[in-house]
Amino acid sequence: MVTLTINGQVLQVEKGTTILEAAAQADIHIPHLCYLKGLNEIAACRVCCVEVEGERAMVTACNTPVREGMVVHTNSPRARATRRTNVELILSQHDCKCATCVRSGSCHLQSVANDLGILTLPYETQLPQGLRKAWTTTFPLYHDYNKCIKCMRCIQVCEKIQTLGIWDLAGTGGRTTIDVSGNRVIKDSDCALCGQCITHCPVGGLRERDDTQRAFDALADPDKITVVQVAPAVRTAWGEYFDMPREQATIERMAAVLRRLGFDYVFDTNFSADLTIMEEGSEFLRRLKVGGLERWPMFTSCCPGWVRFLKSQYPELTGQLSTAKSPQQMFGSVTKSWFAQKLGVAPEKIFCVSIMPCVAKKAECELPTMRTETGPDVDLVLTTREFVRMIRADKLNPMELPEEELDSPLGAYTGAGAIFGATGGVMEAALRTAAYLVNGENPDPDAFAAVRTGPGLREAEYELGGSKIRCAVVSGLGNARKLIQDLKAGRSKYDFVEVMACPGGCVGGGGQPVSVEDEELYGVRGERLYDIDRACKLRFSHENPEVQQLYREFLGEPLSHRSEELLHTDHRAWDMPK
């Protein structure tokens, strides 16, 4: 143990603890911008500088280990002056148009500057306008060079966690900024659109393409029937912006909000998650039966970030993806066929909107394979953050609205559909129904709990119809890369693999709310989905009465000709940029 003093408090901490960590243990907050524990501890912003007695220079708290007898002052006149100067210098190279910034109110830099009382800038503004090539405005990921503070977080997250290396430093001296590596434009890169760079950016340097005005335009069009679906992970996070307890931020309260915004029909993506299980589970059993999994496993295809990653990094394995569309796209396809038929309207009149925790979903709905001659299956995707901006634009208070039921017949769901939003949920839901299809009776719904939220790579083995099924669940693309390398080297052998691009699954998606305190909330969000599952009367996808109705009235059975036509796709029919 090491004994030191911080702001007059005598502390004992473990050897190797940094000043920042030691201060936190004493409930002393040291401001910082670039620091991410274990990932980005390079003191690039120098906002965390503190004064240490006996040291001539100021010391960065985030990467300086404590020493025996060290005396630290975090708020001495010298520390305050240094912190203020460093923030003012950062602001001199930052576009400070906060009123038109998507991160206003949830911006680390804005918060630090406000706390320091910085009301005027003593330094000449030096924005790098004209120094970089034009940025595409159509790609779902948007980068603003004039807001970048060179903290390096996006570089570290993309390289160390997702192993893609999309971002890199460009320029020198005062002209240094972050750009796409390899001197490429983002749309021509291997970007998986996981959005982790967005959620880890402390300012508004990175954001999703904003599609809220397109949504408002559709809502205002009297010739459009607006249909909205809400992904399971969204309900675990949208209430964070309104300080709502998670158990009160329900899909029923969200339905009330969406109707106040003007949507004609409100449905739940959990319905099509159950539908996905019927198709994907049946496909897995078919591949297993014909011996199609002897060398390579079947990979889930629900996550478009993962699909983009596989196609760019390991295109030779594209055929191992399930042909089942994602729940988002299945919903759109069914909406513009069966539901349109029930309404007695042409599919072109329906404008289908998805509210997703994901940035990659914006690109998925624009794929050429996700449309028919009548148009795209899904017309528009909004992230959780965009949904919240629409609520705020209309000055709605969700806590004042009563809960309202979802519409029918695309609103019913089971607990199996709900857990899709957490890593391991797709696998567990599929195994529940696969066991029923093989054995003719439902297993214990918690029999497959070993694949639930946990380490980034989890393995489990189950028996189905006398056969051993080797399963793996992966979240985070770095873990996905390791799994594929092990498969290629023969170190691992699986039959069925679920992959989610984002750590923790969709609950930790790149379209979810950003924490100003750098909290990783996917764990508590995921647990909320399992609470919903446990509370559901129906916990098996094949028991969803409206899914049964869809098959009875329209599809026939899983993997039928019509199911294949509407609910499946050929992932090889489109290419990632070369």
C-alpha positions in Angstrom: 0.0 0.0 0.0 1.0 3.6 -0.6 0.2 6.5 1.6 -0.3 9.9 0.1 -2.2 13.2 0.7 -4.7 14.7 -1.8 -6.3 18.1 -0.9 -5.4 17.5 2.8 -6.9 14.0 2.9 -4.5 11.2 3.8 -5.2 8.1 1.7 -3.9 4.6 1.4 -4.1 3.0 -2.0 -2.7 0.1 -3.9 0.8 0.5 -5.5 0.4 1.4 -9.1 -2.7 3.4 -8.6 -2.8 6.7 -10.6 -3.4 10.0 -9.0 -6.7 10.2 -10.9 -7.8 6.8 -9.5 -6.6 7.6 -6.0 -8.6 10.9 -6.0 -11.7 9.1 -7.2 -11.5 6.7 -4.3 -11.6 9.8 -2.0 -14.6 11.3 -4.0 -12.3 14.0 -5.4 -13.1 14.7 -9.0 -10.3 15.7 -11.3 -11.6 17.0 -14.7 -10.4 15.2 -17.8 -11.3 14.9 -21.5 -9.2 12.2 -23.2 -8.9 9.6 -20.5 -10.5 6.2 -20.9 -9.3 3.6 -18.3 -7.1 1.0 -19.8 -7.6 2.3 -23.3 -6.5 5.9 -23.6 -4.2 7.0 -20.9 -1.9 9.3 -22.9 -2.8 12.7 -21.2 -3.3 14.3 -24.6 -5.7 17.0 -23.3 -3.7 17.8 -20.2 -6.9 19.0 -18.5 -6.2 16.6 -15.6 -3.0 18.4 -14.5 -2.5 18.7 -10.8 0.2 20.2 -8.5 2.5 17.8 -6.7 4.7 19.3 -3.9 8.3 19.1 -4.9 7.7 18.8 -8.6 8.7 21.8 -10.8 6.2 21.0 -13.6 2.5 20.2 -13.4 1.7 16.5 -13.3 -1.0 14.7 -15.4 -3.2 12.8 -13.0 -4.5 10.2 -15.4 -1.2 8.4 -16.1 1.0 9.3 -13.1 1.3 6.6 -10.4 1.2 7.6 -6.8 4.3 7.6 -4.7 4.8 7.1 -0.9 4.4 10.5 0.8 3.2 12.3 -2.3 1.2 15.5 -1.6 -1.2 16.5 -4.3 -3.2 19.6 -4.8 -6.0 19.3 -7.4 -7.4 22.8 -7.0 -4.5 25.0 -5.9 -4.2 28.4 -7.7 -1.6 27.0 -10.0 -3.7 23.9 -10.8 -6.7 26.0 -11.5 -4.8 28.4 -13.8 -3.1 25.5 -15.7 -6.4 23.7 -16.2 -8.1 26.9 -17.4 -5.3 27.7 -19.8 -5.3 24.2 -21.3 -9.1 24.3 -21.8 -8.9 27.7 -23.4 -6.2 26.5 -25.8 -8.4 23.5 -26.8 -11.3 25.8 -27.3 -9.2 28.0 -29.6 -9.1 25.1 -32.1 -12.7 24.0 -31.6 -15.9 25.1 -33.3 -17.8 26.5 -30.3 -21.2 26.9 -32.0 -22.8 24.9 -29.2 -26.4 26.0 -30.1 -26.1 24.0 -33.3 -24.1 21.1 -31.9 -25.8 17.7 -31.4 -23.8 17.2 -28.2 -24.8 20.4 -26.5 -25.8 19.4 -23.0 -24.0 16.1 -23.1 -20.5 17.4 -24.2 -17.5 16.8 -22.0 -15.7 19.9 -23.2 -18.7 22.1 -22.7 -19.2 20.8 -19.2 -15.6 21.4 -18.2 -15.5 24.9 -19.8 -18.7 25.8 -18.0 -17.4 24.5 -14.7 -14.3 26.7 -15.1 -16.4 29.7 -15.9 -14.8 30.3 -19.3 -17.0 33.0 -20.8 -14.5 34.6 -23.3 -11.6 33.2 -25.2 -8.2 35.0 -24.9 -6.7 33.2 -27.8 -7.3 33.7 -31.5 -9.5 31.0 -33.0 -7.6 28.6 -35.3 -10.1 26.3 -37.0 -8.6 24.0 -39.6 -11.1 24.9 -42.3 -10.0 24.1 -45.8 -7.1 21.9 -44.6 -8.9 18.6 -45.2 -10.8 17.1 -48.1 -14.6 17.4 -48.1 -16.5 14.9 -45.9 -19.3 12.9 -47.4 -22.8 14.0 -46.1 -24.6 10.8 -47.2 -22.6 8.2 -45.2 -24.4 7.3 -41.8 -21.3 8.4 -39.9 -20.4 12.1 -39.9 -17.1 13.7 -38.8 -16.6 17.4 -38.1 -12.9 18.3 -38.2 -13.7 21.7 -36.6 -15.0 20.0 -33.5 -12.2 17.4 -33.1 -10.0 18.0 -30.0 -7.4 15.4 -30.9 -8.1 13.4 -27.8 -7.3 10.1 -29.6 -10.3 8.3 -28.1 -11.8 7.3 -31.5 -8.4 6.0 -32.7 -7.9 3.8 -29.6 -11.5 2.4 -29.5 -11.4 1.6 -33.2 -8.0 0.0 -33.1 -7.8 -1.7 -29.7 -11.5 -2.7 -29.2 -12.8 -3.2 -32.7 -9.4 -3.9 -34.4 -10.3 -2.0 -37.5 -8.0 1.1 -37.4 -10.3 3.3 -39.4 -9.0 6.5 -37.7 -5.5 8.0 -37.6 -3.6 11.2 -36.9 -3.2 13.6 -39.9 -1.2 16.8 -40.1 1.4 18.2 -37.8 1.7 20.8 -35.1 -1.4 23.1 -34.8 -2.8 21.5 -37.9 -2.9 18.0 -36.4 -6.4 16.4 -36.5 -8.0 13.0 -36.9 -8.8 11.6 -40.3 -9.6 8.3 -42.0 -6.5 6.2 -42.2 -4.9 5.5 -45.6 -5.9 8.8 -47.0 -9.4 7.5 -47.9 -12.9 8.8 -47.5 -15.0 7.1 -44.9 -17.5 5.6 -47.4 -14.6 3.8 -49.1 -13.1 2.4 -45.9 -13.7 -0.8 -44.0 -15.8 1.0 -41.4 -18.3 -1.4 -39.9 -20.5 1.5 -38.7 -20.5 0.1 -35.1 -20.6 3.7 -33.9 -18.3 3.1 -30.9 -16.2 6.1 -32.0 -19.3 8.3 -31.7 -20.2 7.1 -28.2 -16.6 7.5 -27.0 -16.0 10.9 -28.5 -16.2 13.5 -25.7 -17.4 16.3 -28.0 -19.4 16.5 -31.3 -16.6 15.6 -33.5 -18.4 12.4 -34.5 -22.1 11.8 -34.8 -24.6 9.9 -36.9 -26.2 11.4 -40.0 -29.2 13.3 -38.8 -32.4 12.0 -40.3 -34.9 13.6 -37.9 -36.1 16.2 -40.5 -36.9 13.4 -43.0 -39.0 11.8 -40.2 -40.9 15.0 -39.5 -41.5 15.5 -43.2 -43.0 12.0 -43.5 -45.2 12.6 -40.5 -46.4 15.8 -42.1 -47.2 14.1 -45.4 -51.0 13.4 -45.6 -50.4 10.8 -48.3 -48.1 8.6 -46.2 -49.1 6.0 -43.6 -46.3 6.2 -41.0 -45.4 3.0 -39.3 -42.7 2.8 -36.6 -40.9 -0.1 -35.0 -38.8 0.1 -31.8 -35.9 -2.2 -31.2 -35.6 -4.0 -27.8 -32.4 -2.2 -26.7 -33.9 1.3 -27.2 -36.4 0.8 -24.3 -33.4 0.2 -22.0 -31.8 3.6 -22.7 -34.1 6.3 -24.0 -35.3 7.2 -20.5 -31.8 8.0 -19.4 -32.2 11.5 -21.1 -35.3 12.2 -19.0 -33.9 10.7 -15.7 -36.7 8.1 -15.9 -36.3 4.8 -13.9 -35.6 2.0 -16.3 -38.7 0.1 -15.3 -40.9 3.2 -16.1 -39.3 3.8 -19.6 -41.5 1.1 -21.0 -42.4 0.3 -24.6 -46.0 1.3 -23.7 -44.9 4.7 -22.6 -42.8 5.0 -25.7 -45.9 4.1 -27.8 -47.7 7.1 -26.2 -44.8 9.4 -27.1 -44.6 8.1 -30.7 -48.4 8.7 -31.2 -48.0 12.3 -29.9 -45.2 12.7 -32.5 -47.7 11.8 -35.1 -47.0 8.1 -36.1 -50.1 6.2 -37.3 -49.0 2.8 -36.1 -46.6 1.8 -33.4 -45.1 -1.7 -33.3 -42.3 -3.6 -31.6 -39.2 -5.0 -33.3 -39.5 -7.8 -30.8 -42.3 -9.2 -33.0 -39.9 -9.6 -35.9 -37.2 -10.8 -33.5 -39.5 -13.7 -32.7 -40.1 -14.1 -36.5 -36.3 -14.1 -37.0 -35.9 -17.0 -34.6 -38.5 -19.0 -36.5 -36.6 -18.6 -39.7 -33.0 -18.6 -38.4 -33.6 -21.5 -36.0 -35.1 -23.6 -38.7 -32.3 -22.7 -41.1 -29.7 -23.8 -38.4 -31.4 -27.2 -38.0 -31.6 -27.6 -41.7 -27.9 -26.9 -42.2 -27.0 -29.2 -39.3 -29.1 -32.0 -40.7 -27.5 -31.9 -44.2 -24.0 -31.7 -42.8 -23.4 -28.0 -43.8 -21.6 -27.2 -40.5 -18.8 -29.7 -40.5 -16.0 -27.2 -41.2 -17.5 -23.8 -40.4 -20.4 -22.7 -38.1 -23.5 -20.8 -39.1 -23.1 -17.2 -38.1 -26.1 -15.1 -37.0 -26.9 -12.2 -39.4 -29.0 -9.9 -37.1 -26.2 -7.3 -36.6 -25.3 -5.3 -39.8 -22.1 -4.0 -38.2 -20.9 -7.6 -37.9 -22.1 -8.4 -41.4 -20.1 -5.4 -42.8 -17.0 -6.5 -40.8 -17.2 -10.1 -42.1 -17.6 -9.0 -45.7 -14.7 -6.6 -45.5 -12.3 -8.6 -43.4 -13.2 -12.3 -44.2 -15.3 -12.2 -47.4 -14.6 -15.9 -48.1 -16.9 -16.7 -45.0 -19.9 -14.6 -46.2 -21.7 -17.8 -47.1 -21.6 -19.0 -43.5 -23.9 -16.1 -42.5 -27.5 -17.1 -41.9 -29.6 -15.9 -44.9 -32.2 -14.6 -42.5 -32.7 -10.9 -42.7 -32.3 -8.9 -39.5 -35.5 -8.3 -37.4 -35.5 -4.7 -38.6 -35.6 -5.7 -42.3 -38.1 -8.6 -41.7 -40.4 -6.1 -40.0 -40.2 -3.8 -43.0 -40.8 -6.6 -45.5 -43.9 -7.9 -43.6 -45.2 -4.4 -43.1 -45.2 -3.7 -46.8 -46.7 -7.0 -47.7 -49.0 -8.6 -45.1 -49.8 -5.5 -43.2 -50.4 -3.4 -46.3 -52.7 -6.2 -47.5 -54.6 -6.0 -44.3 -55.0 -2.2 -44.5 -56.0 -2.5 -48.2 -53.3 0.0 -49.3 -50.4 -0.1 -51.8 -47.0 -0.7 -50.2 -45.8 2.6 -51.6 -48.2 4.5 -49.2 -46.5 3.0 -46.1 -43.5 4.9 -44.7 -41.7 2.5 -42.4 -39.4 4.0 -39.7 -37.1 2.1 -37.4 -35.9 3.4 -34.0 -32.6 1.5 -33.4 -29.7 1.6 -31.0 -27.4 1.3 -34.0 -25.8 3.4 -36.7 -25.1 0.5 -39.1 -28.9 0.0 -39.4 -29.0 3.2 -41.4 -26.8 1.6 -44.0 -28.5 -1.7 -43.8 -31.9 -0.3 -44.9 -30.3 1.3 -47.9 -28.8 -1.9 -49.3 -30.0 -2.9 -52.8 -31.0 -6.3 -51.4 -33.3 -4.8 -48.8 -35.9 -3.4 -51.3 -38.5 -4.5 -53.9 -39.9 -2.8 -56.9 -42.2 -0.8 -54.6 -39.3 0.7 -52.7 -37.1 -0.1 -49.6 -38.5 -2.4 -46.9 -37.5 0.2 -44.3 -37.6 3.8 -45.4 -35.8 5.5 -42.5 -33.7 4.6 -39.4 -33.4 6.8 -36.4 -31.0 6.2 -33.5 -32.1 6.4 -29.9 -30.4 9.8 -29.8 -32.4 11.1 -32.8 -35.6 9.8 -31.3 -34.9 11.8 -28.1 -34.2 14.9 -30.1 -37.6 14.6 -31.7 -39.2 14.3 -28.3 -37.4 17.4 -27.1 -38.3 19.3 -30.3 -42.0 18.8 -29.6 -41.4 19.5 -25.8 -43.0 16.2 -24.7 -42.7 15.0 -21.2 -42.8 11.2 -21.3 -43.5 10.9 -17.5 -46.7 12.8 -17.9 -48.1 10.5 -20.6 -50.0 7.3 -19.8 -48.9 4.0 -21.1 -50.6 2.9 -24.3 -50.8 -0.5 -25.9 -49.0 -1.3 -29.1 -50.9 -1.7 -32.3 -51.8 -5.2 -33.8 -51.0 -7.5 -35.5 -47.2 -6.7 -35.4 -47.0 -5.6 -31.8 -47.1 -8.9 -29.8 -43.8 -10.3 -28.5 -42.2 -12.8 -26.2 -39.4 -12.7 -23.7 -37.2 -14.4 -26.3 -37.7 -11.5 -28.6 -36.9 -9.0 -25.9 -33.4 -10.4 -25.1 -32.3 -9.9 -28.7 -30.8 -6.6 -27.6 -28.3 -8.1 -25.2 -25.3 -10.2 -26.3 -26.2 -13.9 -26.1 -29.9 -13.1 -26.5 -30.2 -14.2 -30.1 -28.4 -17.5 -29.4 -30.5 -18.2 -26.3 -33.8 -17.4 -28.1 -32.8 -19.6 -31.0 -31.8 -22.5 -28.8 -35.1 -22.3 -26.9 -37.1 -22.7 -30.1 -34.7 -25.2 -31.7 -35.1 -27.4 -28.7 -38.8 -27.3 -29.1 -38.6 -28.0 -32.8 -36.4 -31.1 -32.2 -38.0 -32.5 -29.0 -41.6 -31.4 -29.5 -41.8 -29.7 -26.1 -40.5 -26.5 -24.5 -37.3 -26.7 -22.5 -36.8 -24.7 -19.3 -36.6 -21.1 -20.7 -33.5 -20.6 -18.6 -31.8 -23.8 -19.7 -29.4 -21.8 -22.0 -28.5 -19.0 -19.6 -24.8 -19.8 -20.0 -24.7 -17.8 -23.2 -26.0 -14.6 -21.5 -24.1 -11.4 -21.0 -20.6 -12.0 -19.7 -17.1 -12.0 -21.2 -16.6 -10.8 -24.8 -16.3 -14.4 -26.0 -18.3 -17.2 -24.4 -18.6 -20.9 -25.2 -21.3 -23.4 -24.4 -22.3 -26.9 -25.4 -25.9 -28.3 -25.5 -27.6 -31.4 -26.6 -30.3 -31.2 -29.2 -32.0 -34.4 -30.4 -29.0 -36.5 -29.4 -26.5 -34.2 -31.1 -23.9 -32.1 -29.3 -24.2 -28.4 -30.4 -21.2 -26.3 -29.8 -22.1 -22.7 -29.5 -20.1 -19.4 -29.2 -21.3 -15.9 -28.4 -19.1 -12.9 -29.2 -19.6 -9.1 -28.6 -17.1 -6.6 -29.9 -15.4 -6.9 -33.3 -12.0 -7.5 -31.7 -13.3 -10.6 -30.1 -15.0 -11.6 -33.4 -11.6 -11.3 -35.1 -10.0 -13.5 -32.5 -12.7 -16.2 -32.9 -12.4 -16.3 -36.6 -8.6 -16.6 -36.4 -9.0 -19.5 -34.0 -11.5 -21.1 -36.4 -9.1 -20.7 -39.3 -6.2 -22.2 -37.3 -8.3 -25.1 -36.2 -8.0 -24.2 -32.5 -11.8 -23.9 -32.2 -14.8 -25.7 -33.6 -18.4 -24.5 -33.4 -21.8 -25.2 -35.0 -23.6 -22.0 -34.2 -22.0 -18.5 -33.5 -23.7 -15.3 -32.5 -21.8 -12.1 -33.1 -22.7 -8.6 -32.1 -20.4 -5.7 -33.2 -20.8 -3.6 -30.1 -19.6 -4.6 -26.6 -22.6 -5.9 -24.7 -24.6 -6.2 -27.8 -27.3 -3.7 -29.0 -27.7 -2.3 -25.6 -24.2 -0.8 -26.0 -24.8 0.2 -29.6 -23.4 3.2 -31.4 -26.8 4.9 -31.5 -27.4 4.8 -27.8 -27.2 7.7 -25.3 -23.7 9.0 -24.5 -22.7 9.2 -20.9 -20.9 12.5 -19.9 -19.4 10.5 -17.0 -17.9 7.9 -19.3 -20.0 5.1 -17.8 -20.3 1.9 -19.7 -24.0 1.1 -19.2 -24.5 -1.9 -21.4 -24.5 -4.2 -18.4 -27.4 -2.6 -16.6 -29.3 -2.1 -19.8 -28.9 -5.7 -20.7 -30.1 -6.8 -17.3 -33.2 -4.8 -17.9 -34.0 -6.9 -21.0 -33.7 -10.1 -19.0 -36.0 -8.6 -16.4 -38.5 -8.1 -19.2 -38.0 -11.7 -20.4 -38.6 -13.1 -16.9 -41.8 -11.0 -16.6 -43.3 -12.1 -19.9 -46.0 -14.7 -19.9 -44.6 -16.1 -23.2 -40.9 -16.8 -23.3 -40.6 -18.8 -26.5 -40.7 -17.2 -30.0 -42.8 -20.0 -31.5 -45.6 -19.1 -29.0 -46.0 -15.6 -30.3 -49.7 -15.6 -31.4 -49.3 -12.9 -34.0 -46.3 -14.7 -35.5 -48.4 -17.8 -35.6 -51.1 -15.8 -37.3 -48.6 -14.5 -39.9 -47.6 -18.0 -40.9 -51.1 -19.3 -40.9 -52.5 -16.5 -43.1 -49.6 -15.5 -45.2 -46.2 -17.3 -45.0 -47.3 -20.9 -44.7 -44.3 -22.2 -42.6 -40.7 -21.3 -41.9 -38.4 -21.6 -45.0 -41.4 -21.7 -47.3 -41.0 -20.2 -50.7 -42.8 -17.0 -49.6 -40.7 -16.9 -46.4 -37.5 -17.2 -48.4 -38.6 -14.5 -50.7 -39.6 -12.0 -48.0 -37.5 -12.8 -45.0 -34.2 -14.0 -46.4 -31.4 -12.4 -48.4 -28.2 -13.2 -50.2 -25.4 -11.4 -48.4 -23.1 -12.1 -51.3 -25.2 -9.9 -53.6 -23.6 -6.7 -52.4 -19.9 -5.7 -51.9 -18.0 -3.7 -49.4 -15.7 -1.0 -50.9 -12.5 -2.4 -52.3 
